[in-house]
Amino acid sequence: MMKVTPSIVQHEFIGLEVTVVKSSNPTSVGISGKVVNETRNTFTILQNDTHKVVVKNTSVFHFVLPDGTVVEIDGKVVVGRAEDRIKKRPRRLW
């Protein structure tokens, strides 16, 4: 069982199952599938053989970790290139 900590934002998201649970773009809500690419500002999600691009900054995601844990992550905290985010120390939010 993975303990959910601020370091989750340093996790590699490509390959994880994800669902968009909130977004300022109503057409993005409900998109779910596997993360196949990540840029500074977007996730590309493979849903039923089509690629959907979702903006991180305006969305909230549910990621399913390899151990089955579901983690809710606000896209605002994962904006940035994956390689930079993985190196950066997470800011405490409390």
C-alpha positions, 0 to 999 in steps of 0.5 A: 500500500503506497502512502499518499504524500506530497511526493506523489506529485513527483510520480511518473504519470505516463502509463497510469490509468486516469479519470478527469473528475473536474475541469473548467472545460465540460467536455474534458470531464469524464475522460478516462484511460491510460496516460500516454504522454505528458507535456508541461501543461497537458496530459494525453489520455488514450481513451478507446483508441483515441487520444484526448488532450486535457489541460492540467491547470484547469482539471482535477484527476483521479490516478490509479496507482500500480497498487490499486490506490486511487489518488486525487490530484489537482492539475495545478500542482503537476503543471511543469515538465515531468522531468523538472517536477520529478527533481523539484522538492514538493512544497508542503500544502499545509 
